[in-house]
Amino acid sequence: MKVLSFLLISLLVFTVPSTTNAFFGSKTHDECILDRMPGVQNNRAASEIRRACHNKYPKAAEPKRRLGIFGPKNYEECMLEHLTGDESDWAVNYIRSSCRRIFPRD
């Protein structure tokens, strides 16, 4: 029973990116944007989130593709996973920029 519980908890924690980030937190500016920006409905809030992420992660380090084992594998999947459809125009642009930096065009 303990093994089954451990396996279920491990599966939940490591397959759901938002759950993983709740435990381990964002590691880069772009992950911060992708964690916090979905669903933001006005441009002022989007701007404040962007500023907070920039202040917390000031160095724009080259992002590593570490959005989780079962996270997006390319730009399109990143966009589909992080856009909920009700974001402000600025939030969409910030999400798009972060997805593009994590998954640059080849």
C-alpha positions in Angstrom: 0.0 0.0 0.0 2.9 2.4 0.8 4.5 1.7 -2.6 1.2 2.3 -4.4 0.7 5.6 -2.5 4.3 6.7 -3.3 3.8 5.9 -7.0 0.6 7.8 -7.2 2.0 10.9 -5.5 5.1 10.7 -7.7 3.0 10.5 -10.8 0.9 13.5 -9.8 3.9 15.6 -8.8 6.0 15.0 -11.8 3.4 15.0 -14.5 1.5 18.1 -13.8 3.8 21.2 -14.4 1.8 23.5 -12.1 2.0 21.0 -9.3 5.7 20.5 -9.8 6.3 24.3 -9.8 4.2 24.6 -6.6 6.7 22.4 -4.9 9.9 23.5 -6.6 9.1 26.9 -8.0 10.1 28.6 -11.2 13.8 28.6 -12.0 13.9 31.2 -14.8 12.2 34.4 -15.9 10.4 32.5 -18.7 9.1 29.8 -16.3 7.9 32.5 -14.0 6.0 34.1 -16.8 4.5 30.8 -17.9 3.5 29.9 -14.3 1.9 33.2 -13.5 0.6 34.8 -16.7 -2.1 32.3 -17.9 -5.6 33.7 -17.1 -4.4 37.3 -16.5 -7.2 39.5 -17.9 -5.8 43.0 -17.9 -2.7 44.6 -19.3 -1.7 46.3 -16.0 -1.7 43.0 -14.1 0.3 41.4 -17.0 2.8 44.2 -16.8 3.2 43.9 -13.0 3.7 40.1 -13.3 6.3 40.6 -16.0 8.1 43.2 -13.8 8.0 40.9 -10.7 9.4 38.0 -12.7 12.1 40.2 -14.2 13.1 41.4 -10.7 13.1 37.9 -9.2 15.1 36.5 -12.2 17.1 39.5 -13.5 19.6 37.6 -15.7 18.0 36.4 -18.9 19.9 33.1 -18.9 19.5 30.8 -21.8 16.5 28.7 -20.8 16.9 25.0 -20.7 14.0 23.0 -21.9 13.0 21.8 -18.4 9.2 22.3 -18.2 8.8 18.8 -16.9 9.0 15.3 -18.3 5.5 15.5 -19.7 5.6 19.2 -20.4 5.5 20.8 -23.9 8.0 19.5 -26.4 7.8 22.4 -28.8 6.6 26.0 -29.3 3.1 25.0 -30.4 2.6 22.7 -27.4 3.9 25.4 -25.1 1.4 27.9 -26.4 -1.5 25.4 -26.2 -0.6 24.5 -22.6 -0.2 28.0 -21.3 -2.9 30.0 -23.1 -6.3 29.6 -21.5 -8.0 31.9 -24.0 -9.0 34.7 -21.7 -5.7 36.5 -21.3 -5.1 40.1 -22.0 -3.3 41.0 -25.2 -0.1 41.8 -23.2 -0.3 38.4 -21.4 -0.6 36.6 -24.7 2.5 38.4 -26.0 4.5 37.6 -22.8 3.5 34.0 -23.0 4.4 33.8 -26.7 7.8 35.4 -26.0 8.6 33.0 -23.2 7.6 30.0 -25.3 9.7 31.3 -28.2 12.8 31.7 -26.0 12.4 28.2 -24.6 11.6 26.7 -28.0 13.5 28.8 -30.6 12.8 28.2 -34.2 15.4 25.9 -35.8 
